[in-house]
């Protein structure tokens, strides 16, 4: 059995899932981040698997998502995407601080995983926080600058010109969150990618390019970076990938 608590921490609406009877115990913790247009509840299946394996699981709603979504259409939030990712990274640190002060989370026993936008967030968190022990990125990308440039290239030229200033400012800010530009920040920590080669939403190429980069420039800092490639896989996550996520968290957090 497991227990699920809905809780607002600062501005962040969260679900906290724990093994039954262990709500107030210090447990190894996994943060789980959802994808674009989704909400924290979309990751509950994985959270249940993780809680049954003995973890406390924190599922935050990203800005403008879930209980933080107002009247905006997601089509109107297109240029907010990267700000949402960067804000989630900042809020991760705030959530850890609050839950650590309450004696529920050990900052040195944390794993992070996510799907799509949540996978991108996972990589950015590992870039910015050295205390995270393991990350699992499912159909995300560790190269946000390159991905953002590709996204811009898909826009009409008139829109690219209109928003040129915003685009350039966002790209400059993203460099600090880009794992491919800061791979030494991994410092030997495990990071696993799951991606399908036919993904058109977040193209596989950005994960493949990162893997080639670290293979061509071998270093102890990236020695535990691994990839599961699903041939012809599209923008979705299989049950096998979720089970592998649980197994990796058990391997490195317990």
N, C-alpha and C positions, 0 to 999 in steps of 0.2 A: 504494500500500500504506500501511497505518497500523499503529501499535503500540498495544496496550492493556495498561496496568499496573494491577493492583489494589493499593491501598495504604491503610493506616490512618494518618491524620494526627490526632494527639490522640485524641479519642473518635470521630472521623468516618471511616467506611469510604467510600472513594472509588474511582472508576475514573478513570484519567488516560489520555486518548486523544491521540496525537500523530501527525503525519506520519512515515512511516518514515524512520529515520536522523536524526531531529531531536529525539530524546528529551531530550538534554541541552542543547539550544539555548534561548535566550531567544526566546519566541514570543508574539505577541498571543494572549490567552487568553479563552475563553468558559466561564463557569460555567453549567451546565444543571441545573435543579431539577425533580424529578419531582412527581407529584400524590399526593393522599391515597390510602393503601393500596397505592401502587405502590412501586417501588424504582429505584435508579439505572440498572439495566440496561434499564428501560423506555424510556429516552431514548437508547439506543445508536445507533439509526438516524440521528437528528439529529447525534449526536456524530461518526459516520463521515463524514457530509456536511461538517461543519465542519472535521474534520481534513484531509480531502481538499482543502479550500480553504486550508489552511495554518495553521490554528489549533491551539493546545493546548486541549484540552477537559477540564474538571474536572466530574465528576458525583458529587455527594455523596449518601449516604443520609441522609435526614432522621431525626431521633430517632424511635425505635420502628418504623422502616421498614427493609426490606432486611436487611442483616447486623446491624442494631441492633434488630431486632424480637425480642422474647422470647416469652413464652407468652400475652401479652395479646391479647384479641380487640379488633378495631378498634372494635366497638360499645362497649367499655369505655373507650376512649380519646377519646370524643366531646368531653369537656371539656378535653382536652389539645391540641386542634387549634391554637388560637392560641398556646399556649406553644411548640408545635413550630415554628410559623412564626417566632416571635421568636427562638427558639434558633438556627434556621438562619441568621438575619440576623447574630447574634453570631458564629457559627461561620464565616461567610463571611470576616469580618475576620481571624479566626485562620488560616484556610487561606491567605489572601493573604499574611499575614505570613511564614508558614513557607516557602511556595513562592518568595516574593520573596527571602528570605534565602539560598535555595539557588540563586538566579540563574536560575530557570526562568520567573518571571512578573514582568512590568513592571507595577507597580500603576497606572500611567497608561495601560495598554493592555488594559483589561478590559471585556468585555461580559457581560451576564447575561440569561438567558432561562429560561422555565419554563412548565409546563403545570398549569392548575388551581391547586392549592395552591402549585405551583412558580411560577405566574404571580403569585400574591399575594405570594409571597416576593420575586420579582423587583422588584415595585413598592416593597416595604418596603426592600429593599437600596438602591434608588435614593434613597429618602427619607433614609436614614441614612449613605450613603457617597458623598461628592462625587467620588471618583476614578473611579467607574465611568463609562465613556464612552457606553454605549448599553444600553438594555433592550428586550426584546421579551416582552410578556405575552400568553400564549395561554390563553384561557378562564379568566383569573383575575379580579382586581378591585382597583382602586386605592383603594377606599373600605372598608377593613377594619372600621371602627367601624360603618358603616351595614350592612355585610354581616353582622357578628356580631349586631347587633340583629335583623336579619331572621331569622337562624338561631334565635335565642332565641324569636322569635315563633312558630316552628313547633313548639315544645315544649309539652307539656301544662302547664297553669297550675300544677299541683302541683309539677312539676319546676322551673319558673321560680321559684317561691317558695322551694323547698328550697335552690336554688343561687344565690339572689339576691346574696349577698355575693361569691361567686366571680365571678359575671357582672359585677357593678359594678367589681370590682378589675381584671378583664381588660379591660373597655372603657376604663378610665382609662389602663392601660398602653399600649393600642393606639393612642392618639392620637399618640404619637411616631412611629409607623410608618405613619401614614395619609397617603398622598400627597395626597388631596383637602384635607387640613387643613394641608399643608406643601408646596404645589405650587411655592413659590419655591425649594425645595431642588433642583428639576430644573436650575435655572440654565442653561437653554437647551440641555440635553442631549436627544438624540433618544430617544423612547420610543414604541414601536409596539404597538398592541393588535390582537389577532385574537379575534373573538367571534361566536357565532351567536345569532340573535334568539330561538331556541326552546330555549335552554339553561335547564334547570330545576335543575341542580345548583349552578351559580354564575350567577345570573341576569344576562343581558345588561344589564339596567337600570342596574346599578352602574357599568359602563363607560360607558354612554350618558350617565348623569347627570354623570359626571366630565368627559366631552367637552363637554357643554353648559355646565358650570361654567366651564371654561377659555375656551370660545368667548364666553360672556357677559362674562368678565373678561379680555380679551386682555392678554397680557404676553409680553415677550421670553423669560421663563423657561420658558414652555410652548409656544413657537412651533414646536418640532419634535415635538410630540405628535401622533400620527396613529392612525387606526383603520381596519381592514378589517372590515366587517360582512358576515357570511354570512347572507343571508335564510333563515329557517327552519332555520338550522344548530343542531345540538344540542351536547351536551357532549363534543366530540371535535375533534381537530385534523387537518386535511387535509394531504396531501403538499404542496399549494401553499403552505400556511402555513409549513411547514418550509423549503421552498426560499426563501421570502421572508425567513425568519429568517437563513439563510445569506447572502443577498444584502445584507441590512442590516448584518450584521457585517462583510462585506467592504467595504461603503461607508464605514463609520465607524471601523474598526479597522485597515485595511490601507492 
